[in-house]
């Protein structure tokens, strides 16, 4: 096509990059245009657009045809590393996903998979394009299939940058990480208007599927940003911890000097019943200012995220004693399992910081399936072949001990502080069960105190576990960082094979 014909084509289609009115509409909503988003996310002048002239094929929508069909696709670099991207244009038919729109997205996903590059979606869509009927739905199915095929091979990241409904939310749900923006991002299967029509119930956008809802309640999203630029910056930071694909190692940096962690003695109280913030422990142990937390407001009794230890990327799973005493419940079990499986996909070593009394008891948890959800944690850790190191700070009781610490579960190194308590349950509860007849007579309180002291001495201290080979090292808190560095260095060359099978059947 000659230059004159190109100019005529673009003029006829009124391409969105030249549509100032569309940009003004987006800006009034506190949103960027699709091209502005790509320009901010990618390295300067690195973007190469693909299928720029594709347009919808329906003869019934002649007046709607426009170059690009409402989505900009292509590739570029972020911090000099190649990525494939697509960005939906909401001002064009509400960013609706028609046949050509979906085919363009599928095309960049296919190339990301072939070349082993991360794939990033910037979503801003009202869902399937109703005017195109089944063609829009079927082509959406190809996107979902490619999400599934790419899972565990390349990192997949979705940024929700507007209202996303119907099929526009299924693809993000199949990706590894979802980011949302306060006040402008929404995810829902069916919009408020449809719900009101069917049920008569009135629900606003925020209550139905806003960023806070999905970050705190549903657990669908992983990050929440104040504005779009912060959201795009988060993507850049996230990628700095990830390899390009499952055949590469995570990116490492020059290690920081080894140091004692003396502050840990003041951070973690001697009294095992007193809470503290596990994030303070993480900050003290790992490389300074490298902890990047994931799902910080969902299932807050567990803290997960990436950090660096002497320059090496690691995944951290840590109980949070200040919330539910760090117990494992349904939501935290799901949070742990998904994160562990992601780390295993991309060869990111796992380090557990353990202070847990067990799984959360109660009728509500039982009725909602704590057994099934808790089993996911067992499955995820048992399946993982990456280096797995567990550090017991204070308590490690019952089934939660097995899930987060047990060497027979496949943990490579188990380290404990002298204050660690490793047993089926706490001393008080154990004595109440084992010695209940002795506690019915006179001097019950004195007898209980003596029995509790005996139980702790006989069963709870980490030296008992060490004698049985269940604990590899007992260290002082100040030695924590250096001990973890040495353990990680020895385990980085770990290779572990599993029996050949099509796939397992995780208790979903």
C-alpha positions, -999 to 999 in steps of 0.1 A, spaced: 0 0 0 15 33 -10 19 64 12 -12 81 -3 -34 51 3 -21 47 38 -31 83 46 -65 78 30 -70 46 50 -62 63 83 -83 93 75 -113 71 66 -110 51 98 -103 81 122 -77 61 141 -80 67 179 -44 79 184 -55 111 166 -88 113 183 -84 142 208 -119 139 220 -115 103 230 -83 113 249 -102 141 267 -129 117 278 -104 93 292 -85 120 310 -117 133 326 -122 99 341 -87 99 355 -76 74 329 -49 74 302 -55 64 266 -43 30 254 -13 46 236 -4 67 266 -4 36 287 19 17 264 42 47 261 45 50 299 50 12 304 75 4 277 111 17 272 113 48 250 108 41 213 108 3 218 71 -4 209 65 -22 176 28 -24 167 13 -54 151 -19 -58 130 -26 -20 131 -50 -21 102 -72 -50 113 -108 -41 115 -142 -58 123 -156 -79 95 -194 -75 101 -213 -59 72 -239 -47 97 -214 -24 114 -199 -5 85 -201 28 103 -182 14 133 -152 1 114 -119 16 125 -83 6 122 -71 -16 150 -107 -26 161 -103 -12 196 -71 -29 208 -35 -20 202 -11 -50 201 26 -55 197 59 -59 215 86 -38 231 109 -38 261 107 -30 298 141 -23 314 156 -37 281 138 -71 284 113 -81 257 76 -83 264 44 -87 244 16 -63 252 -20 -55 243 -40 -24 254 -77 -21 249 -92 12 237 -124 19 257 -135 49 237 -140 26 207 -172 7 213 -165 5 250 -134 -16 244 -157 -45 234 -141 -77 224 -152 -86 188 -137 -113 166 -108 -93 151 -102 -77 185 -98 -111 201 -77 -125 172 -52 -96 176 -49 -104 213 -45 -141 206 -18 -134 180 5 -116 205 -2 -143 231 9 -169 206 41 -150 198 48 -144 235 46 -182 241 68 -190 211 95 -166 220 94 -171 258 85 -135 267 61 -122 294 27 -112 281 10 -81 296 -26 -71 291 -39 -36 297 -76 -42 300 -104 -16 296 -134 -34 282 -172 -38 285 -169 -75 275 -180 -94 244 -192 -73 215 -229 -81 215 -234 -70 178 -210 -98 166 -228 -126 184 -212 -160 187 -181 -150 167 -170 -127 196 -175 -155 221 -157 -182 201 -126 -160 195 -126 -152 232 -123 -190 238 -90 -190 219 -76 -163 244 -86 -185 273 -69 -215 258 -37 -196 252 -38 -183 288 -39 -219 300 -12 -231 276 11 -202 286 6 -209 323 38 -219 340 58 -212 308 58 -174 306 47 -148 332 12 -134 324 2 -100 339 -32 -82 337 -38 -46 346 -74 -37 350 -77 -1 339 -114 5 336 -147 -14 339 -141 -50 327 -171 -73 324 -180 -107 311 -154 -124 290 -130 -95 296 -125 -107 332 -120 -144 325 -87 -140 308 -72 -119 337 -84 -146 361 -63 -171 342 -32 -150 344 -6 -149 372 -11 -114 386 -39 -89 384 -34 -52 392 -62 -27 397 -65 11 402 -86 27 429 -118 43 418 -115 35 381 -110 -3 380 -139 -28 381 -143 -65 375 -176 -83 373 -191 -112 355 -224 -94 351 -229 -56 355 -251 -38 380 -278 -30 353 -282 -67 344 -283 -78 381 -310 -52 387 -330 -64 357 -328 -100 367 -331 -98 405 -343 -63 413 -312 -58 435 -295 -24 432 -257 -26 434 -231 1 426 -199 -6 406 -176 -3 436 -197 -26 458 -200 -52 430 -164 -54 419 -142 -24 427 -105 -26 434 -110 -27 471 -135 -55 468 -112 -77 448 -81 -69 468 -96 -74 502 -126 -97 499 -126 -119 469 -88 -123 465 -91 -121 427 -66 -92 425 -31 -90 437 -22 -53 437 -40 -20 441 -26 13 429 -37 49 435 -35 58 398 -27 43 365 10 54 364 16 38 398 -1 6 385 22 5 355 52 12 377 42 -18 398 43 -40 366 79 -29 360 89 -37 396 71 -71 395 90 -81 363 123 -73 379 118 -103 402 107 -127 374 125 -147 347 114 -143 311 102 -179 310 103 -212 329 137 -221 313 155 -191 327 166 -185 363 152 -155 382 173 -123 377 199 -118 404 218 -87 415 250 -82 433 247 -94 469 247 -71 499 272 -78 527 263 -103 553 252 -88 586 239 -99 620 202 -95 627 203 -85 663 171 -65 661 151 -97 658 154 -103 695 135 -71 702 110 -75 673 98 -110 684 86 -110 720 97 -138 744 61 -143 754 47 -167 727 12 -152 731 23 -116 723 18 -105 686 43 -87 664 44 -77 628 61 -103 606 69 -76 581 95 -62 606 112 -96 606 112 -97 568 127 -62 566 155 -71 590 164 -105 575 163 -99 537 181 -74 515 170 -39 524 140 -25 506 136 -55 484 104 -70 498 75 -68 473 44 -80 489 16 -97 470 -21 -96 481 -12 -74 511 -49 -68 521 -63 -103 514 -60 -130 540 -38 -108 561 -30 -136 585 -4 -147 559 22 -125 543 36 -136 508 58 -118 483 92 -116 466 124 -104 481 161 -107 476 185 -126 498 221 -117 491 210 -107 456 190 -139 448 152 -137 443 132 -157 468 95 -162 475 85 -156 511 56 -173 529 52 -160 565 26 -163 592 14 -129 605 10 -132 644 -9 -99 646 -38 -113 626 -56 -144 638 -24 -154 655 -11 -164 621 -35 -194 618 -42 -209 584 -78 -205 573 -96 -210 539 -84 -177 523 -49 -179 535 -46 -215 523 -56 -204 488 -32 -175 490 -3 -197 500 -11 -224 475 -13 -201 445 19 -183 454 39 -215 460 28 -229 427 38 -198 409 73 -198 425 77 -234 416 68 -227 379 96 -202 376 123 -217 397 120 -192 426 132 -207 459 108 -206 488 115 -195 524 89 -200 551 89 -179 583 68 -199 607 49 -189 638 16 -208 636 -7 -225 661 -25 -245 634 -55 -244 611 -83 -220 622 -110 -241 640 -148 -234 639 -181 -245 623 -179 -217 596 -145 -228 584 -155 -265 584 -187 -259 565 -169 -238 539 -143 -265 533 -112 -258 553 -102 -294 549 -103 -291 511 -86 -257 511 -60 -266 537 -51 -297 516 -42 -273 487 -12 -261 508 -1 -297 514 -4 -304 476 14 -272 465 44 -277 488 46 -314 480 45 -308 443 71 -280 444 107 -290 434 123 -256 440 146 -252 471 123 -250 502 137 -236 535 117 -233 566 126 -212 597 106 -217 629 106 -185 650 82 -195 677 53 -219 673 47 -247 648 18 -269 658 -2 -297 643 -12 -299 606 2 -264 600 36 -277 611 34 -304 586 23 -280 558 50 -254 565 79 -272 581 80 -310 579 111 -325 563 90 -355 554 68 -332 534 99 -323 513 114 -292 530 151 -292 523 163 -273 553 146 -267 586 160 -241 609 147 -232 644 153 -206 670 159 -218 706 125 -204 714 107 -226 689 79 -248 700 73 -278 677 45 -302 686 10 -314 679 -5 -285 699 4 -260 727 13 -273 761 -19 -259 778 -42 -276 754 -22 -309 755 -22 -311 793 -60 -304 794 -65 -334 771 -39 -358 784 -42 -351 821 -79 -341 824 -85 -366 853 -57 -351 873 -70 -316 868 -104 -324 884 -91 -326 920 -75 -303 945 -47 -279 936 -57 -282 899 -40 -249 890 -7 -259 906 -8 -293 890 -16 -278 856 13 -254 859 37 -282 867 24 -305 839 26 -277 814 62 -270 823 70 -307 820 53 -310 787 72 -280 773 105 -295 784 97 -329 771 80 -322 738 80 -285 728 116 -273 727 134 -276 693 162 -298 707 137 -327 709 130 -323 672 167 -319 664 175 -352 681 150 -369 658 165 -353 627 135 -331 621 154 -298 626 187 -293 608 200 -262 627 191 -244 659 204 -208 657 203 -176 676 181 -149 661 211 -127 653 224 -155 630 192 -157 609 202 -138 578 236 -155 575 222 -190 581 195 -185 554 221 -172 529 243 -202 534 213 -226 532 201 -209 500 235 -210 484 238 -247 489 203 -254 476 204 -233 444 217 -262 424 189 -285 436 175 -309 410 145 -331 417 126 -354 394 90 -366 399 72 -396 384 60 -390 348 22 -382 347 -2 -361 327 -10 -340 357 -22 -344 393 -56 -337 407 -53 -308 432 -82 -305 457 -96 -273 441 
